[in-house]
Amino acid sequence: MAKIGVMICGHGSRSQAAVDEFAVLAQALPPLLPPDWPVEYGYLEFANPVIRDGLDRLRAQGCDHILAVPGMLFAAMHAKNDIPTVLNTYARKHGITVQYGRELGVDPRMVAAAGARVKAAVDTANATRGAVPLHETALVVIGRGASDPDANSNVSKITRLLWEGMGFGWAETGYSGVTFPLVEPCLDHVARLGYRRVIVFPYFLFTGILIDRIYGFTDRAAEKHPDIEFVKAGYLNDHPQVIATFADRVREILDGENAMNCGMCKYRTQVLGFEAEVGLPQESHHHHVEGQGASAPGSNVADCTLCDTFCTGECRLAPEGAAAAHGHGHDHDHHHHDHGDHHEHGRDHDHGHHHDHAHDREHGHALDQAHHQDHAHDHDHAHDHAHPHDHAHDHHHHPYPHADHPLGPESVRRK
């Protein structure tokens, strides 16, 4: 009989603190799963161990059936393209079965965890600064930001669920990179609404350069608007409901319920504004930053001429090569430095579903090596795009359609 192992696939970070926090997840998960399922983890880029290392450790323990889940909140390019490519390649090479689950997504447990973090911030502010009614308080939820509108819209849904569930006077959604509005313009807009207090909540799993960016811009907003009380809420981290959701994502793979959202996937559906990206080849592009280490060059702002106390992201607007020259590249810019952070270079790498995708509901990605032909994003189902894929895998970069939006990355350019 096959021996099951569990693989948690993280993005990776240049922040050692973020890497350490992710490792805690792997340590907290086993008690919620069958005792004979070993759990390992690995990272897509920057940090060690890389995903292949975690898979090697599972094989060394006799595992030949791997249940892999993306350690990510929402499904954008990394969860849809890059991680499946790594898993498919490994499964083919070693002749094992790898089934891939879905992202954490919009889930009642995740909303409960988010609500707990926001409530803690409100309670602390009331205790230390004086009580302010929620009707006189605005909530700002900051997501990572991606060039995938479906992932971005999920952040807005989290915002609405928190807003309506808790009763804030108003709520807005902002993003740390790529899309709009970014943190600073978002907070500037909220400041005009006249609320006495603004709770800024990073909807993030772990710390890192992006958390520093969110809190840094929050401090700037507080300086610009001294009559408004800005409160920084904690990010999700290892909240018990987050760990429980990860356990659900692993178990549901075997139940056949691990379905990502294909209905609004820009690579298979004509999403407004992203029509040109339907059917683009999906390939991973992280080999050049794999395993560099969390403290690789660019992990701090000490030698950056564009940043002071935190990474603003302005390096992505610098002329080609300028950011690399001073060793910036924070926050997963992949050394592209063009409207990007993390998976966010303001453009997508060839996303090639060589799609043979048959069951519309199952972008939940069960990777079965029997189906691993040349698909970079194979799932043992098939999303037929009903058009030919004759793409030469030349990494043609598709531009993010609103990269020049004044409330997006352009907003950090020094005037």
C-alpha beads as a LAMMPS data file, in Angstrom:
LAMMPS data file: protein, C-alpha beads

415 atoms
414 bonds

1 atom types
1 bond types

-500.0 500.0 xlo xhi
-500.0 500.0 ylo yhi
-500.0 500.0 zlo zhi

Masses

1 110.0

Atoms # bond

1 1 1 0.000 0.000 0.000
2 1 1 1.093 3.562 -0.688
3 1 1 2.491 5.515 2.238
4 1 1 1.083 9.038 2.494
5 1 1 3.192 12.084 3.290
6 1 1 2.199 15.737 3.532
7 1 1 4.092 18.581 1.854
8 1 1 3.485 22.240 2.724
9 1 1 4.711 24.415 -0.154
10 1 1 5.639 27.914 0.960
11 1 1 6.587 30.875 -1.137
12 1 1 9.772 31.723 0.722
13 1 1 11.063 35.088 1.859
14 1 1 14.243 37.097 2.233
15 1 1 13.138 37.659 5.836
16 1 1 14.479 35.054 8.243
17 1 1 11.673 35.859 10.667
18 1 1 9.104 34.972 7.992
19 1 1 10.885 31.698 7.261
20 1 1 10.955 30.846 10.958
21 1 1 7.239 31.535 11.326
22 1 1 6.395 29.336 8.352
23 1 1 8.383 26.482 9.891
24 1 1 6.146 26.699 12.967
25 1 1 3.222 25.795 10.722
26 1 1 4.778 22.471 9.778
27 1 1 5.354 21.748 13.451
28 1 1 1.761 22.614 14.430
29 1 1 0.035 20.603 11.684
30 1 1 0.840 16.932 12.538
31 1 1 -1.429 16.711 15.623
32 1 1 -4.400 17.523 13.362
33 1 1 -3.599 14.772 10.847
34 1 1 -3.290 10.974 11.031
35 1 1 -0.190 10.057 13.065
36 1 1 1.310 7.967 10.263
37 1 1 1.380 10.924 7.833
38 1 1 4.769 12.644 8.097
39 1 1 4.705 16.385 7.378
40 1 1 7.496 18.313 5.653
41 1 1 7.774 21.768 4.125
42 1 1 9.816 23.661 1.566
43 1 1 9.943 26.982 -0.247
44 1 1 9.532 28.021 -3.851
45 1 1 12.187 30.704 -3.754
46 1 1 14.845 32.417 -1.645
47 1 1 14.576 30.406 1.558
48 1 1 15.807 26.918 2.366
49 1 1 14.788 24.122 2.354
50 1 1 13.398 24.277 -1.176
51 1 1 10.331 22.230 -2.092
52 1 1 12.436 19.432 -3.601
53 1 1 14.266 19.028 -0.283
54 1 1 11.003 18.500 1.572
55 1 1 9.884 15.955 -1.010
56 1 1 13.228 14.173 -0.691
57 1 1 12.719 13.902 3.072
58 1 1 9.262 12.400 2.582
59 1 1 10.603 9.825 0.101
60 1 1 13.375 8.977 2.554
61 1 1 10.614 8.097 5.038
62 1 1 9.062 5.729 2.520
63 1 1 6.325 8.049 1.237
64 1 1 5.232 7.480 -2.344
65 1 1 1.880 9.290 -2.222
66 1 1 2.276 12.971 -1.404
67 1 1 -0.557 15.313 -0.447
68 1 1 0.783 18.773 -1.222
69 1 1 -0.860 22.088 -0.373
70 1 1 0.179 25.660 -1.166
71 1 1 0.996 27.588 1.989
72 1 1 -0.777 30.619 0.577
73 1 1 -3.915 32.580 1.262
74 1 1 -5.167 32.896 -2.302
75 1 1 -4.461 31.289 -5.650
76 1 1 -2.547 33.512 -8.049
77 1 1 0.479 32.746 -10.187
78 1 1 2.528 30.898 -7.559
79 1 1 -0.242 28.525 -6.534
80 1 1 -1.547 28.006 -10.077
81 1 1 1.715 27.781 -12.002
82 1 1 4.975 27.660 -10.139
83 1 1 4.323 25.127 -7.398
84 1 1 2.500 22.678 -9.723
85 1 1 5.459 22.849 -12.115
86 1 1 7.887 21.890 -9.349
87 1 1 5.621 19.086 -8.110
88 1 1 4.915 17.705 -11.584
89 1 1 8.597 17.645 -12.444
90 1 1 9.496 15.884 -9.210
91 1 1 6.705 13.308 -9.531
92 1 1 7.735 12.429 -13.072
93 1 1 11.383 12.112 -12.132
94 1 1 10.834 9.847 -9.121
95 1 1 7.723 7.951 -10.200
96 1 1 5.604 8.900 -7.212
97 1 1 2.057 10.213 -6.913
98 1 1 1.659 13.850 -5.900
99 1 1 -1.803 15.288 -5.373
100 1 1 -2.118 19.032 -5.010
101 1 1 -4.702 20.742 -2.828
102 1 1 -6.119 24.216 -2.904
103 1 1 -5.146 27.446 -1.238
104 1 1 -6.586 28.545 2.124
105 1 1 -9.070 30.802 0.327
106 1 1 -12.156 32.500 1.703
107 1 1 -13.127 30.163 4.510
108 1 1 -15.132 30.637 7.737
109 1 1 -12.129 29.545 9.789
110 1 1 -9.891 32.103 8.082
111 1 1 -12.471 34.842 8.608
112 1 1 -12.662 33.858 12.281
113 1 1 -8.866 34.103 12.594
114 1 1 -8.876 37.488 10.865
115 1 1 -11.685 38.712 13.098
116 1 1 -9.736 37.680 16.189
117 1 1 -6.683 39.679 15.078
118 1 1 -8.785 42.749 14.329
119 1 1 -10.716 42.485 17.593
120 1 1 -7.474 42.206 19.556
121 1 1 -6.250 45.432 17.954
122 1 1 -9.532 47.211 18.746
123 1 1 -9.536 45.981 22.344
124 1 1 -5.921 47.055 22.892
125 1 1 -6.574 50.487 21.401
126 1 1 -9.673 50.953 23.542
127 1 1 -7.739 49.957 26.670
128 1 1 -4.693 52.118 26.018
129 1 1 -6.046 55.090 24.063
130 1 1 -9.668 55.324 25.129
131 1 1 -12.773 53.727 23.708
132 1 1 -13.938 54.646 20.203
133 1 1 -17.227 53.203 18.910
134 1 1 -16.876 50.860 15.942
135 1 1 -19.290 53.089 14.023
136 1 1 -16.648 55.811 14.265
137 1 1 -13.866 53.454 13.213
138 1 1 -12.750 52.525 9.695
139 1 1 -11.179 49.173 8.884
140 1 1 -8.504 48.877 6.193
141 1 1 -7.587 45.356 5.086
142 1 1 -4.318 45.104 3.169
143 1 1 -3.743 42.078 0.941
144 1 1 -0.610 41.046 -0.882
145 1 1 -1.734 42.141 -4.312
146 1 1 -1.288 40.201 -7.525
147 1 1 -1.767 40.475 -11.269
148 1 1 -4.650 38.002 -10.893
149 1 1 -7.986 39.808 -10.413
150 1 1 -9.619 36.754 -8.856
151 1 1 -7.035 36.649 -6.060
152 1 1 -7.364 40.405 -5.518
153 1 1 -11.146 40.201 -5.367
154 1 1 -10.928 37.610 -2.607
155 1 1 -9.187 40.157 -0.389
156 1 1 -12.145 42.475 -0.938
157 1 1 -14.485 39.670 0.099
158 1 1 -12.558 39.186 3.337
159 1 1 -12.880 42.916 3.951
160 1 1 -16.629 42.848 3.477
161 1 1 -17.077 39.827 5.727
162 1 1 -15.109 41.527 8.512
163 1 1 -16.861 44.847 7.995
164 1 1 -20.363 43.422 8.054
165 1 1 -19.573 40.851 10.734
166 1 1 -18.047 43.342 13.161
167 1 1 -19.959 46.536 12.378
168 1 1 -17.244 49.037 11.490
169 1 1 -18.358 52.421 10.250
170 1 1 -16.520 51.923 6.955
171 1 1 -14.015 49.556 5.385
172 1 1 -11.581 49.680 2.477
173 1 1 -9.214 47.237 0.786
174 1 1 -5.632 48.008 -0.207
175 1 1 -2.659 46.000 -1.464
176 1 1 1.055 45.865 -0.794
177 1 1 2.076 45.654 -4.456
178 1 1 1.275 45.264 -8.145
179 1 1 -2.352 46.312 -8.213
180 1 1 -4.206 49.297 -6.772
181 1 1 -4.742 50.983 -4.437
182 1 1 -1.440 50.479 -2.664
183 1 1 -1.157 51.098 1.062
184 1 1 -0.308 54.791 1.089
185 1 1 -2.975 56.032 -1.359
186 1 1 -5.519 53.749 0.281
187 1 1 -4.842 55.247 3.714
188 1 1 -4.843 58.776 2.276
189 1 1 -8.308 58.163 0.825
190 1 1 -9.612 56.710 4.089
191 1 1 -8.246 59.691 6.014
192 1 1 -10.580 61.964 4.031
193 1 1 -13.646 60.112 5.304
194 1 1 -13.432 61.661 8.773
195 1 1 -13.306 58.584 10.999
196 1 1 -11.707 58.988 14.407
197 1 1 -9.804 55.723 14.276
198 1 1 -8.452 53.560 11.439
199 1 1 -7.562 49.907 12.031
200 1 1 -4.964 48.685 9.514
201 1 1 -5.034 44.899 9.219
202 1 1 -2.501 43.036 7.032
203 1 1 -4.265 39.931 5.720
204 1 1 -0.997 38.014 5.599
205 1 1 0.145 34.710 7.003
206 1 1 3.623 35.706 8.102
207 1 1 5.896 38.643 8.757
208 1 1 8.402 39.933 6.237
209 1 1 9.248 42.917 4.110
210 1 1 5.647 43.438 3.070
211 1 1 4.478 43.643 6.679
212 1 1 7.236 46.203 7.294
213 1 1 5.953 48.115 4.273
214 1 1 2.349 48.117 5.493
215 1 1 3.276 49.257 8.980
216 1 1 5.755 51.798 7.587
217 1 1 3.124 53.463 5.425
218 1 1 0.706 53.355 8.363
219 1 1 3.216 55.351 10.411
220 1 1 3.508 57.836 7.557
221 1 1 -0.260 58.212 7.436
222 1 1 -0.334 58.853 11.182
223 1 1 2.263 61.610 10.764
224 1 1 0.288 63.223 7.928
225 1 1 -3.023 62.998 9.782
226 1 1 -2.323 63.543 13.503
227 1 1 -6.012 64.050 14.235
228 1 1 -6.752 60.432 13.267
229 1 1 -5.736 57.444 15.374
230 1 1 -4.099 54.758 13.222
231 1 1 -3.896 51.302 14.811
232 1 1 -1.749 48.462 13.431
233 1 1 -3.418 45.067 13.823
234 1 1 -1.406 41.857 13.864
235 1 1 -1.251 39.537 10.867
236 1 1 -2.697 35.993 10.909
237 1 1 0.454 34.023 11.817
238 1 1 -0.189 30.719 13.611
239 1 1 -3.724 31.371 14.804
240 1 1 -5.327 27.987 15.631
241 1 1 -8.026 28.509 13.003
242 1 1 -5.342 28.997 10.342
243 1 1 -3.678 25.730 11.308
244 1 1 -7.071 23.989 11.286
245 1 1 -7.761 25.294 7.775
246 1 1 -4.452 23.915 6.536
247 1 1 -5.395 20.530 7.987
248 1 1 -8.727 20.710 6.160
249 1 1 -6.954 21.481 2.881
250 1 1 -4.786 18.368 3.274
251 1 1 -7.604 16.000 4.205
252 1 1 -9.988 17.197 1.517
253 1 1 -7.545 16.146 -1.230
254 1 1 -8.486 12.520 -0.590
255 1 1 -12.173 13.466 -0.425
256 1 1 -12.027 14.967 -3.922
257 1 1 -13.141 18.395 -2.789
258 1 1 -9.910 20.286 -3.420
259 1 1 -11.272 22.612 -6.084
260 1 1 -9.690 25.952 -6.856
261 1 1 -11.881 28.506 -8.604
262 1 1 -11.800 27.909 -12.354
263 1 1 -14.807 30.076 -13.071
264 1 1 -12.827 33.279 -12.577
265 1 1 -9.352 32.023 -13.517
266 1 1 -7.933 34.488 -16.022
267 1 1 -5.974 31.710 -17.766
268 1 1 -9.118 29.821 -18.769
269 1 1 -11.937 32.400 -18.672
270 1 1 -12.346 35.775 -20.368
271 1 1 -12.122 37.966 -17.283
272 1 1 -12.823 41.651 -17.949
273 1 1 -9.574 43.437 -18.767
274 1 1 -7.492 40.236 -18.902
275 1 1 -8.958 38.608 -22.014
276 1 1 -5.570 38.325 -23.733
277 1 1 -4.245 35.980 -21.053
278 1 1 -6.629 33.081 -21.626
279 1 1 -4.617 29.945 -22.373
280 1 1 -1.171 31.402 -21.844
281 1 1 1.443 28.701 -21.129
282 1 1 2.013 28.187 -17.425
283 1 1 5.568 27.638 -16.360
284 1 1 7.597 28.191 -13.247
285 1 1 10.278 30.851 -13.385
286 1 1 11.780 30.578 -9.921
287 1 1 14.878 28.521 -10.583
288 1 1 17.065 31.638 -10.571
289 1 1 16.177 32.537 -6.979
290 1 1 15.618 29.051 -5.581
291 1 1 17.427 28.372 -2.342
292 1 1 19.330 31.660 -2.214
293 1 1 18.704 31.880 1.495
294 1 1 16.539 34.202 3.527
295 1 1 19.402 36.627 4.129
296 1 1 20.404 36.938 0.478
297 1 1 21.378 40.376 -0.894
298 1 1 18.345 42.641 -0.940
299 1 1 16.970 41.379 2.352
300 1 1 17.317 44.745 4.054
301 1 1 17.214 48.429 3.213
302 1 1 20.526 49.378 4.792
303 1 1 22.313 49.905 1.490
304 1 1 19.330 51.082 -0.549
305 1 1 19.407 54.671 -1.793
306 1 1 15.662 54.679 -2.441
307 1 1 14.394 53.592 0.998
308 1 1 14.894 54.867 4.507
309 1 1 13.428 52.704 7.268
310 1 1 11.335 50.257 5.232
311 1 1 11.070 48.986 1.675
312 1 1 8.613 51.198 -0.198
313 1 1 8.833 49.223 -3.431
314 1 1 10.149 52.195 -5.398
315 1 1 12.995 50.104 -6.760
316 1 1 10.546 48.442 -9.127
317 1 1 10.071 51.786 -10.832
318 1 1 13.791 52.396 -11.235
319 1 1 15.433 52.136 -14.655
320 1 1 16.276 48.558 -15.662
321 1 1 19.151 47.327 -13.551
322 1 1 19.257 50.316 -11.220
323 1 1 17.739 48.457 -8.302
324 1 1 19.994 45.466 -8.783
325 1 1 22.997 47.770 -8.758
326 1 1 22.376 48.718 -5.154
327 1 1 21.377 45.258 -4.063
328 1 1 17.732 46.030 -3.420
329 1 1 15.305 43.509 -4.782
330 1 1 13.383 43.219 -1.561
331 1 1 10.173 41.418 -1.282
332 1 1 10.657 38.900 -3.982
333 1 1 11.169 41.109 -6.964
334 1 1 12.935 38.290 -8.796
335 1 1 15.450 40.926 -9.855
336 1 1 12.948 42.130 -12.450
337 1 1 12.193 45.345 -10.580
338 1 1 9.258 46.296 -12.752
339 1 1 6.077 46.914 -10.830
340 1 1 6.589 43.729 -8.906
341 1 1 6.707 42.362 -5.515
342 1 1 6.613 38.766 -4.613
343 1 1 4.716 37.224 -7.509
344 1 1 4.046 40.685 -8.667
345 1 1 6.283 41.971 -11.346
346 1 1 3.269 43.702 -12.828
347 1 1 3.341 41.060 -15.499
348 1 1 2.768 37.359 -15.708
349 1 1 5.156 34.764 -17.021
350 1 1 3.789 32.392 -19.615
351 1 1 1.085 30.534 -17.906
352 1 1 0.558 27.620 -19.983
353 1 1 -2.042 25.368 -19.049
354 1 1 -1.215 23.155 -21.971
355 1 1 -4.574 22.659 -20.616
356 1 1 -6.150 19.500 -21.030
357 1 1 -8.615 20.344 -18.302
358 1 1 -11.790 18.357 -18.310
359 1 1 -13.677 18.953 -15.081
360 1 1 -14.492 22.606 -14.716
361 1 1 -14.834 22.453 -10.963
362 1 1 -11.439 20.962 -10.256
363 1 1 -8.780 23.534 -10.618
364 1 1 -8.040 21.965 -7.254
365 1 1 -5.172 20.306 -8.838
366 1 1 -4.698 16.695 -8.048
367 1 1 -1.376 16.017 -9.673
368 1 1 -1.385 12.445 -10.838
369 1 1 1.782 11.369 -12.543
370 1 1 -0.234 9.262 -14.951
371 1 1 -1.390 12.520 -16.476
372 1 1 1.936 14.323 -16.303
373 1 1 2.724 14.719 -19.911
374 1 1 4.139 18.049 -20.908
375 1 1 1.717 20.092 -18.866
376 1 1 3.326 22.651 -16.636
377 1 1 0.045 22.897 -14.757
378 1 1 -1.313 19.358 -14.922
379 1 1 -4.046 18.345 -12.620
380 1 1 -5.704 15.075 -13.008
381 1 1 -8.603 16.685 -14.700
382 1 1 -8.640 18.839 -17.712
383 1 1 -9.720 22.374 -18.395
384 1 1 -10.150 22.411 -22.142
385 1 1 -9.776 25.896 -23.441
386 1 1 -11.136 24.809 -26.795
387 1 1 -8.326 26.413 -28.688
388 1 1 -4.914 25.242 -29.765
389 1 1 -1.821 25.842 -27.648
390 1 1 1.036 26.282 -29.965
391 1 1 3.074 28.418 -27.623
392 1 1 6.832 28.423 -27.737
393 1 1 7.892 28.599 -24.122
394 1 1 9.836 31.793 -24.502
395 1 1 8.616 33.466 -21.307
396 1 1 6.755 36.201 -23.123
397 1 1 5.706 38.562 -20.344
398 1 1 2.160 39.797 -20.389
399 1 1 1.882 43.319 -18.945
400 1 1 -0.461 43.980 -16.071
401 1 1 -3.119 46.114 -17.795
402 1 1 -3.164 48.837 -15.138
403 1 1 0.514 49.016 -14.197
404 1 1 0.451 52.797 -14.683
405 1 1 -2.557 53.367 -12.414
406 1 1 -1.782 56.432 -10.250
407 1 1 -2.870 54.610 -7.078
408 1 1 -0.767 51.528 -7.891
409 1 1 3.031 51.138 -7.923
410 1 1 3.408 54.586 -9.507
411 1 1 2.187 56.055 -6.216
412 1 1 5.520 55.265 -4.502
413 1 1 7.634 57.136 -7.030
414 1 1 9.400 60.063 -5.407
415 1 1 8.060 63.314 -6.727

Bonds

1 1 1 2
2 1 2 3
3 1 3 4
4 1 4 5
5 1 5 6
6 1 6 7
7 1 7 8
8 1 8 9
9 1 9 10
10 1 10 11
11 1 11 12
12 1 12 13
13 1 13 14
14 1 14 15
15 1 15 16
16 1 16 17
17 1 17 18
18 1 18 19
19 1 19 20
20 1 20 21
21 1 21 22
22 1 22 23
23 1 23 24
24 1 24 25
25 1 25 26
26 1 26 27
27 1 27 28
28 1 28 29
29 1 29 30
30 1 30 31
31 1 31 32
32 1 32 33
33 1 33 34
34 1 34 35
35 1 35 36
36 1 36 37
37 1 37 38
38 1 38 39
39 1 39 40
40 1 40 41
41 1 41 42
42 1 42 43
43 1 43 44
44 1 44 45
45 1 45 46
46 1 46 47
47 1 47 48
48 1 48 49
49 1 49 50
50 1 50 51
51 1 51 52
52 1 52 53
53 1 53 54
54 1 54 55
55 1 55 56
56 1 56 57
57 1 57 58
58 1 58 59
59 1 59 60
60 1 60 61
61 1 61 62
62 1 62 63
63 1 63 64
64 1 64 65
65 1 65 66
66 1 66 67
67 1 67 68
68 1 68 69
69 1 69 70
70 1 70 71
71 1 71 72
72 1 72 73
73 1 73 74
74 1 74 75
75 1 75 76
76 1 76 77
77 1 77 78
78 1 78 79
79 1 79 80
80 1 80 81
81 1 81 82
82 1 82 83
83 1 83 84
84 1 84 85
85 1 85 86
86 1 86 87
87 1 87 88
88 1 88 89
89 1 89 90
90 1 90 91
91 1 91 92
92 1 92 93
93 1 93 94
94 1 94 95
95 1 95 96
96 1 96 97
97 1 97 98
98 1 98 99
99 1 99 100
100 1 100 101
101 1 101 102
102 1 102 103
103 1 103 104
104 1 104 105
105 1 105 106
106 1 106 107
107 1 107 108
108 1 108 109
109 1 109 110
110 1 110 111
111 1 111 112
112 1 112 113
113 1 113 114
114 1 114 115
115 1 115 116
116 1 116 117
117 1 117 118
118 1 118 119
119 1 119 120
120 1 120 121
121 1 121 122
122 1 122 123
123 1 123 124
124 1 124 125
125 1 125 126
126 1 126 127
127 1 127 128
128 1 128 129
129 1 129 130
130 1 130 131
131 1 131 132
132 1 132 133
133 1 133 134
134 1 134 135
135 1 135 136
136 1 136 137
137 1 137 138
138 1 138 139
139 1 139 140
140 1 140 141
141 1 141 142
142 1 142 143
143 1 143 144
144 1 144 145
145 1 145 146
146 1 146 147
147 1 147 148
148 1 148 149
149 1 149 150
150 1 150 151
151 1 151 152
152 1 152 153
153 1 153 154
154 1 154 155
155 1 155 156
156 1 156 157
157 1 157 158
158 1 158 159
159 1 159 160
160 1 160 161
161 1 161 162
162 1 162 163
163 1 163 164
164 1 164 165
165 1 165 166
166 1 166 167
167 1 167 168
168 1 168 169
169 1 169 170
170 1 170 171
171 1 171 172
172 1 172 173
173 1 173 174
174 1 174 175
175 1 175 176
176 1 176 177
177 1 177 178
178 1 178 179
179 1 179 180
180 1 180 181
181 1 181 182
182 1 182 183
183 1 183 184
184 1 184 185
185 1 185 186
186 1 186 187
187 1 187 188
188 1 188 189
189 1 189 190
190 1 190 191
191 1 191 192
192 1 192 193
193 1 193 194
194 1 194 195
195 1 195 196
196 1 196 197
197 1 197 198
198 1 198 199
199 1 199 200
200 1 200 201
201 1 201 202
202 1 202 203
203 1 203 204
204 1 204 205
205 1 205 206
206 1 206 207
207 1 207 208
208 1 208 209
209 1 209 210
210 1 210 211
211 1 211 212
212 1 212 213
213 1 213 214
214 1 214 215
215 1 215 216
216 1 216 217
217 1 217 218
218 1 218 219
219 1 219 220
220 1 220 221
221 1 221 222
222 1 222 223
223 1 223 224
224 1 224 225
225 1 225 226
226 1 226 227
227 1 227 228
228 1 228 229
229 1 229 230
230 1 230 231
231 1 231 232
232 1 232 233
233 1 233 234
234 1 234 235
235 1 235 236
236 1 236 237
237 1 237 238
238 1 238 239
239 1 239 240
240 1 240 241
241 1 241 242
242 1 242 243
243 1 243 244
244 1 244 245
245 1 245 246
246 1 246 247
247 1 247 248
248 1 248 249
249 1 249 250
250 1 250 251
251 1 251 252
252 1 252 253
253 1 253 254
254 1 254 255
255 1 255 256
256 1 256 257
257 1 257 258
258 1 258 259
259 1 259 260
260 1 260 261
261 1 261 262
262 1 262 263
263 1 263 264
264 1 264 265
265 1 265 266
266 1 266 267
267 1 267 268
268 1 268 269
269 1 269 270
270 1 270 271
271 1 271 272
272 1 272 273
273 1 273 274
274 1 274 275
275 1 275 276
276 1 276 277
277 1 277 278
278 1 278 279
279 1 279 280
280 1 280 281
281 1 281 282
282 1 282 283
283 1 283 284
284 1 284 285
285 1 285 286
286 1 286 287
287 1 287 288
288 1 288 289
289 1 289 290
290 1 290 291
291 1 291 292
292 1 292 293
293 1 293 294
294 1 294 295
295 1 295 296
296 1 296 297
297 1 297 298
298 1 298 299
299 1 299 300
300 1 300 301
301 1 301 302
302 1 302 303
303 1 303 304
304 1 304 305
305 1 305 306
306 1 306 307
307 1 307 308
308 1 308 309
309 1 309 310
310 1 310 311
311 1 311 312
312 1 312 313
313 1 313 314
314 1 314 315
315 1 315 316
316 1 316 317
317 1 317 318
318 1 318 319
319 1 319 320
320 1 320 321
321 1 321 322
322 1 322 323
323 1 323 324
324 1 324 325
325 1 325 326
326 1 326 327
327 1 327 328
328 1 328 329
329 1 329 330
330 1 330 331
331 1 331 332
332 1 332 333
333 1 333 334
334 1 334 335
335 1 335 336
336 1 336 337
337 1 337 338
338 1 338 339
339 1 339 340
340 1 340 341
341 1 341 342
342 1 342 343
343 1 343 344
344 1 344 345
345 1 345 346
346 1 346 347
347 1 347 348
348 1 348 349
349 1 349 350
350 1 350 351
351 1 351 352
352 1 352 353
353 1 353 354
354 1 354 355
355 1 355 356
356 1 356 357
357 1 357 358
358 1 358 359
359 1 359 360
360 1 360 361
361 1 361 362
362 1 362 363
363 1 363 364
364 1 364 365
365 1 365 366
366 1 366 367
367 1 367 368
368 1 368 369
369 1 369 370
370 1 370 371
371 1 371 372
372 1 372 373
373 1 373 374
374 1 374 375
375 1 375 376
376 1 376 377
377 1 377 378
378 1 378 379
379 1 379 380
380 1 380 381
381 1 381 382
382 1 382 383
383 1 383 384
384 1 384 385
385 1 385 386
386 1 386 387
387 1 387 388
388 1 388 389
389 1 389 390
390 1 390 391
391 1 391 392
392 1 392 393
393 1 393 394
394 1 394 395
395 1 395 396
396 1 396 397
397 1 397 398
398 1 398 399
399 1 399 400
400 1 400 401
401 1 401 402
402 1 402 403
403 1 403 404
404 1 404 405
405 1 405 406
406 1 406 407
407 1 407 408
408 1 408 409
409 1 409 410
410 1 410 411
411 1 411 412
412 1 412 413
413 1 413 414
414 1 414 415
